[in-house]
């Protein structure tokens, strides 16, 4: 029986040490399964420039993160809003990550479209923003604009927690660089919403805006035990059960 207990412990320990490790603090969160909404949808390019394009990592491929060849792998307010008034709360972009995550940092590539909005292409990029979040305890419910609604619909903050107000950096002529790495206190969220108040436009693009890519890094809030730790706990429980059975048999 002693050999049986030792064998159980050895196998369990091996499983604990070789099991898949939990993502470490500072690692990018895998965007698989993310969905997204925004105040308006870009209607001309099919899946291009739609809300999810700002969160699914598509804009991080190749050499142009948020501009040039990859401009369609960004989110942009739908065409036609340039002639419409920019009303309070009208421009927003939201991701639903599908579950609660501990978030430690937000990395942002601002909108960069060479040939539009000045020599660096960043005039349409978001400038002054408020970032809000909810956990799975909320619903993430907000009005969602449609392809036929050129003004979108306003974001209503009821039920949302304000992470903070930020001024994002303008994208430069180098479309590969992260424009902002936001480091709030670690927080737990399923839904994250960026409410855009102004952009960098100095010309006729004053009512159009977009964001190239947003990437979330793992934080330390609400972490569950790593698989190895959970396995060791299970081993301890199994060992205790075996000891009780050995004692009872003797």
C-alpha positions in Angstrom: 0.0 0.0 0.0 2.9 2.3 0.7 4.2 1.7 -2.8 0.7 2.6 -4.1 0.6 5.9 -2.3 4.1 6.7 -3.5 3.2 5.9 -7.1 0.1 8.1 -6.9 2.1 11.0 -5.5 4.8 10.5 -8.2 2.3 10.5 -11.0 0.4 13.4 -9.6 3.6 15.4 -9.2 4.7 14.7 -12.7 1.3 15.9 -14.0 1.5 19.0 -11.9 5.0 19.9 -13.2 4.2 19.1 -16.8 0.7 20.6 -17.0 0.0 23.7 -19.1 1.1 26.8 -17.3 -1.3 29.7 -16.8 -0.5 32.9 -18.7 1.9 35.0 -16.6 1.4 38.6 -15.6 2.4 40.8 -18.5 1.6 38.2 -21.2 -0.8 39.3 -24.0 -4.3 38.0 -23.5 -5.4 35.7 -26.4 -8.1 37.5 -28.3 -9.7 34.2 -29.6 -13.4 34.4 -28.9 -13.5 38.2 -28.5 -16.5 40.1 -30.0 -16.9 43.8 -30.4 -19.4 46.6 -31.0 -19.1 50.3 -31.8 -21.2 53.4 -32.3 -21.2 52.8 -36.0 -20.1 50.1 -38.5 -18.1 50.7 -41.6 -20.4 49.6 -44.4 -18.3 49.5 -47.5 -15.5 47.1 -47.0 -17.3 44.0 -45.7 -15.4 42.8 -42.6 -12.8 45.6 -42.9 -12.6 48.4 -40.4 -15.2 46.8 -38.2 -15.1 46.9 -34.4 -13.5 43.5 -33.9 -10.6 44.5 -36.2 -9.3 46.6 -33.4 -9.1 43.7 -30.9 -8.5 40.5 -32.8 -4.8 41.0 -33.5 -5.3 41.4 -37.2 -3.6 44.8 -37.2 -0.5 43.4 -35.6 0.6 41.3 -38.6 3.1 42.4 -41.2 5.0 45.7 -40.9 2.0 48.0 -40.8 0.2 47.7 -37.5 -2.5 50.4 -38.1 -1.8 51.9 -41.4 -0.6 51.3 -45.0 -1.5 47.9 -46.2 -3.2 47.0 -43.0 -5.5 50.0 -42.8 -8.5 47.7 -43.2 -7.4 45.8 -40.1 -8.5 48.7 -37.9 -11.7 50.2 -36.6 -13.0 53.4 -38.2 -16.3 55.3 -37.9 -18.5 54.6 -40.8 -18.3 56.7 -43.9 -20.5 59.7 -44.0 -20.2 60.7 -40.4 -17.6 63.4 -41.4 -20.6 65.7 -42.3 -22.5 64.8 -39.2 -22.3 66.6 -35.8 -20.2 64.9 -33.2 -22.5 64.6 -30.2 -21.6 63.7 -26.6 -21.0 60.0 -26.1 -21.5 59.3 -29.8 -18.1 57.8 -30.6 -17.3 54.6 -28.8 -15.7 51.2 -29.3 -16.3 48.1 -27.0 -14.9 44.6 -26.7 -16.6 41.6 -25.1 -13.8 39.2 -24.0 -16.3 36.4 -23.2 -15.1 36.0 -19.6 -13.5 38.0 -16.8 -9.8 38.7 -17.2 -7.3 40.3 -14.9 -5.9 43.2 -16.9 -2.7 45.0 -16.1 -2.0 47.1 -19.2 -3.7 48.3 -22.4 -1.5 48.7 -25.4 -2.9 51.0 -28.1 -2.0 51.6 -31.7 -3.8 54.7 -32.7 -5.4 55.1 -36.2 -2.8 55.8 -38.9 -3.8 56.2 -42.5 -1.1 57.5 -44.7 -2.4 60.1 -47.2 -5.2 61.2 -44.9 -5.1 63.9 -42.2 -1.6 65.3 -42.7 1.8 63.8 -43.5 1.8 61.4 -40.6 -1.7 60.1 -41.3 -2.8 60.4 -37.6 -5.3 63.2 -37.7 -8.2 60.8 -37.6 -6.8 59.0 -34.5 -8.6 59.2 -31.2 -7.3 61.9 -28.8 -9.3 62.5 -25.5 -11.0 59.3 -24.3 -12.7 57.8 -21.3 -12.3 54.1 -20.7 -15.0 52.1 -18.9 -15.4 48.5 -17.9 -17.7 45.9 -16.5 -17.2 42.4 -15.2 -19.5 39.4 -16.1 -21.8 40.6 -13.3 -22.9 43.3 -15.8 -24.5 42.8 -19.1 -22.3 45.0 -21.3 -25.6 46.4 -22.7 -25.3 49.5 -24.7 -27.1 50.9 -27.8 -25.4 49.8 -31.0 -25.4 51.8 -34.2 -26.2 50.2 -37.5 -25.0 50.4 -41.1 -27.9 52.7 -42.0 -27.4 55.1 -39.0 -24.7 57.5 -40.0 -24.6 59.1 -36.6 -24.5 55.9 -34.6 -26.0 55.9 -31.1 -24.7 57.4 -27.9 -23.0 55.4 -25.2 -24.8 55.4 -21.8 -22.5 54.9 -18.9 -25.1 53.5 -16.4 -23.7 50.3 -14.9 -20.2 50.9 -16.1 -17.1 51.7 -14.0 -14.8 54.5 -15.1 -11.2 53.2 -15.5 -9.9 56.7 -16.3 -9.7 59.6 -18.6 -6.7 59.6 -21.0 -5.2 61.6 -23.9 -4.0 59.1 -26.4 -0.9 59.9 -28.5 -1.2 60.8 -32.1 0.1 58.1 -34.5 3.3 59.0 -36.3 4.5 58.1 -39.7 5.8 54.8 -38.2 2.7 52.7 -38.2 4.4 49.8 -36.2 5.0 51.6 -32.9 2.7 51.4 -29.9 1.3 54.9 -29.4 0.2 54.3 -25.8 0.8 51.8 -23.1 -1.8 52.6 -20.4 -0.9 51.3 -16.9 -3.9 51.7 -14.5 -4.1 49.7 -11.3 -4.8 46.1 -12.3 -8.5 45.5 -12.7 -10.9 42.6 -13.7 -13.2 43.0 -16.6 -15.1 41.2 -19.4 -16.3 44.3 -21.2 -14.0 47.3 -21.9 -15.3 50.4 -23.7 -13.4 53.3 -25.1 -15.5 56.5 -25.3 -13.9 58.9 -27.7 -14.4 62.6 -27.1 -12.1 64.2 -29.6 -9.7 63.3 -32.4 -6.6 65.0 -33.8 -8.2 66.3 -36.9 -7.4 69.8 -38.1 -9.3 69.6 -41.3 -12.5 68.2 -42.8 -12.0 64.9 -40.9 -13.0 66.4 -37.6 -15.9 64.0 -37.2 -14.2 60.8 -38.2 -12.1 58.7 -36.0 -10.7 55.2 -35.5 -8.3 53.0 -33.5 -5.8 50.6 -35.1 -5.4 48.0 -32.4 -5.9 47.4 -28.7 -4.1 44.6 -26.9 -4.6 43.6 -23.3 -1.8 42.3 -21.0 -2.4 39.9 -18.1 -2.8 41.5 -14.7 -2.7 40.1 -11.2 -6.3 40.8 -10.0 -8.5 37.8 -9.4 -5.9 35.2 -10.6 -7.0 31.6 -10.1 -4.4 29.0 -8.9 -2.1 27.9 -11.7 -2.7 24.3 -13.0 0.4 23.1 -11.1 -0.9 24.5 -7.9 -4.4 23.0 -8.4 -2.8 19.7 -9.2 -0.7 19.7 -6.0 -3.9 20.5 -4.0 -5.6 17.6 -5.7 -2.6 15.4 -4.9 -2.8 16.4 -1.3 -6.5 15.5 -1.1 -5.9 12.2 -2.8 -3.0 11.3 -0.5 -5.1 12.1 2.5 -7.9 9.9 1.3 -5.5 7.0 0.6 -3.9 7.4 4.1 -7.4 7.2 5.6 -8.2 4.1 3.7 -4.8 2.5 4.7 -5.5 3.3 8.3 -9.0 1.9 8.1 -7.7 -1.3 6.4 -5.2 -1.8 9.1 
